[in-house]
Amino acid sequence: MAATTAFPRMTRPRWLTFPLLIGILLILFWLIATVAAPWMTGYDPLDMVGRRLKPPSWDHLLGTDALGRDVLTRTLHGARHSIPIAVTVVACAVAIGAFLGALAGFLGGFVDTVIMRLVDVTLSFPPMLLAMAVAASLGPGLGNAAIAMVIVWWPVYARLMRAQVLEVREREHVEAAIASGATQTRVLTRHILPLCWTPVLISATMDLGQVILLAASLSFIGLGATPPTPEWGSMISDGASQFYSWWVALGPGLAILTIVLGFNFIGDGLHDYFDPRSK
Amino acid sequence: MNAAPPLFEVRDLRVAFGRNGVFAEAVRGVSLHVNHGEVLGIVGESGSGKSVGMLAALGLQPEGARVTGSVRFKGQELVGLPRRTLRHLRGSRIAMIFQDPLSSLNPVMTIGDQIAEAVFLHNPDMSRKAVIERATDLLALVSIPQPDRRLHQFPHEFSGGMRQRVMIAMAVANDPDLLIADEPTTALDVTVQAQIMEVLADLQARLKLGLILITHDLGVLAGHADRVAVVYAGQVVEQAGVDDLFARPGHPYTRGLIASIPDMTIERERLFSIDGTPPALGRLPVGCAFNPRCIAAQDICRQTAPVTTGAPEHTAACHFAFQTVEAAR
């Protein structure tokens, strides 16, 4: 076609794969929604703005729910709850897990045994079950659900970090640093830890999606967000009781699908970028 | 000779690795010494215990290793010293250079930061500006062009020879008295080897360093060492001044090593080699450790371990030390 020559040839760097591009676009969209949700539709997520259970129309692109609230507005507002929670949970889990894992790997011996047995005990429960138990005992609310998820998630990073520290610790530059008189703390913080972050970063990106899914699951069974909050899990729960009004659950369902997919694509892309062997 | 103790003296050093109470000795009673400003070459095959022994002498033995014997630095006993005291010695008074300069440098720190760290560790009161100035001077000292620009680069931007120069710069950062170079040129190609040896020799002479040069290449020692200790299976089998060693090797193993150096003036089908391989850890033969590979081995060699004999300046551990192969037969 002659038209193709009218545009300059699009070039993209090798690391920017098609899935990674999709992932970035999806996450970008949800980040914008997090910031700009109030201005993206003309409705308020908590207001009854139309007749109840109206199918999608030009006024309500994703219809209205059982209380006559606009589903699209609520879905976009859902990002304001899910994304900060996911980021907080993963950040806390990485901080706790990486710290303890690094200590276990570096110090070894008794400290290692204590920390790793704690990790084993925590990981021996199915994550959903443990999160449910903790969230239920703390009471409903997104904050408590977040605490429960941190408790479920930190051991993953502790293991990852420990394995990484054990590997890097044996490298020759660490021995060279010790031979030049560096202190234990200095060896750990300057010569071991900076080389340990890559797998943690990749894993954390993927886990952002998983945490959103877990948060929604907890809300779905009533252990997370409390009713008027436009949280995706509880919205799907509402939709489940309105089976023939399919649009009620469609919005939050699509939201969870796209955001988890987006984080996984980005995680995969990071993995390929940092670890060329896997290509 | 003066009565002052040698700069660095190792006596009957033993390093054993064990599991469940069963120990195998990798270093079996090594004794040697280095004087101020002297170059001691330690030569031996891979696995002969030369690196392990020197690392253990500085308290850098692998976890689970048992170190006994005596290591004195300027008269101060190092074995059994608390970790903190050892740490202050390492990198300031005693420095080390490792075999592979790429893996010995931190890949995520700039060259400048790493040299600065070496300086800073032992001069915590120095200002940042002074530390960086010192780092620049050190790079210049090991003949790296454009040192102020090179400081901001990472190890992967340096060539192998340049990296080893950086390692040397870091090692001499605090004007040590003793430098232990563990196969400093093994990972480099031959032309670069010569340059690095030149840098080392030059610094050694200028800074009056005691230098321990660990290598498996007798040829490297010929031009650079004052004295040589030949190590086999964790023991010093021969120790002599470098010229004396080449002129009058007392131990069959040393003779074998010297014969293995390729001679460019003679046309030969095959290069000389010593048959066999060094004994595995914990599986030493009865008698002399070298007897299964020795061309002059007699019954006595298979029964009793030889004692070290000879004048103080030239010793060898062989039943037939300083005798010719023919005489031994």
Interface residues (C-beta under 8 A of the other chain):
Chain A: R171 E172 H173 E175 A176 A177 I178 A179 S180 G181 A182 T183 R186 R190 H191 P194 L195
Chain B: L58 L60 R87 H88 L89 R90 G91 S92 A95 M96 F98 D100 S103 S104 L105 N106 P107 V108 M109 E117 A118 L121 H122 M167 M170 A171
